Amino acid sequence: MSVSKATPVSEAEGATALAPRPSDPRKNPAYPQRVHIGERARWQDVLRSCDERIAAYRQKMNVLAPGAPDRARFERLYAQMLGARDQVADAARRLPGEVGDLYEEDKHRLEEAVAALDRVIRRWEGK
């Protein structure tokens, strides 16, 4: 029995509809596409919000006298706020370019850094 090499009409019509798009020679087809580039503004807003919150506590630090009894405590808390802010900034910078599990990991890091900032602010306020 001989098999015909002719393609049935129904398959030939479907083949043109399902034909792959020509690949872009400038992009590696094995590398996942970055789909989070459009989120850059969102993450920058989170960072800006952290900066604004910390600026209010910087003003409170400026009001404290150098010899105030609790100044060392507030300086330590302020330094912790800056550390949390740096973690937010690092994750916000990396998130738009990440893909897959790396994106999820950095998103988790950013969320945890914001939560850490919230905890430090609650300690500052004595709550």
N, C-alpha and C positions, 0 to 999 in steps of 0.2 A: 504494500500500500504506500502510495506516495503522498506526502504532505505538501499542500500548496503553500507557496510563500506569499501569496496574495493576502492582503489584509481585508477582512470583511468591512463593508461600508460603515456599519455602526461603530466599530472600533476606530476606524480612521477619523471619523468625525469627532469622537471623544478625545482622541489623541491630541488634536490641535487645541482643544479647550483646556486640557490638562498639561500642556507642554510647559516645562519649567522656564522661568524667566532667564534671560541671559545673565550670567554671573558678572559681577563687577570685578574686573581684574585688580582693582585697588584694595579689595576686601578679602580677607581670608574666610572662605566658606565654613571652615571648621570652628571659627571663633564666634561665640554667641553675640548676637546684636545687642548693643546697649540700648535698652528701652526706657531707661530712667533719666535720660538727659533733660527732659522737660521738667523734672522735679527740682532742678537747681534752685529756683526762686523759693520754693517751699522750704527747703532746708536752710537757705540763707535767712528766711524770715524767723525760723526757730533760733538761729544763732543771734540775730538782731534782738529778739525778745530776751534772750539770756543776757546780752550786753546791757540792755536797758534796765533789767532788774538789778544787775550787779552795780551799775552806775549809781543807783539810789543808795546802795550800801556803802559805796565809796564816799558819797556825800556825808553819810553818818560817821564814817571813819575820820573825815576831815574835821568834824565838829568835836570829836573826842580830844581832850587835852593829852599831851604826851605822857603825863604822869598819872592818868586816870587809872583807877584800880582794875578795871576790866579790859583795859586797852589790849593787853597781850592776848586775851581770849578772843576779842573781836578781830585782831590781826590774823590769828590762826584761822578763824572761820572765813575771813575774807580771802585768805590764801587758798583755802579749800574751794571757795566759790570760783576763783580763777582757774584752779585745776579742773573743775568740772566744765567750765567754759572752754578750756583748751581741748578737752575730749569731745565736746559738742562740735567745735570748729573743725577738728580733724575728721570726724565722721561726716559732717556736712560737706566738706570738701571732697571726700572720696565717694559718697553715695551716688551722685549722678552718673559716674563712670563705671560703677560696679554692675555685675550681672549674677544671677543665680544665688547660690548660697553666700557668696561674698556680700551681696547686697543685703540679704537678710541679717547677716552677722553685723555689718556696720549699722544697719537700722536699729538693731537691738542695742548696740553700743551707744548710739545717740540717745535712745530712749532711757537707758540706764544713767547716762550722764545728766540728762535733764532731771531725772528722779533724784539723783544725788544732789544736784543744785537745790531742788525743793527741800530736801532733808536738811541741808546746811542752813538754808534760810529759816526753816522752822526752829532750828537750834538757836539761831541768832535772835529770833523773836521770843524765845523762851517757851515755845509751845511743845 
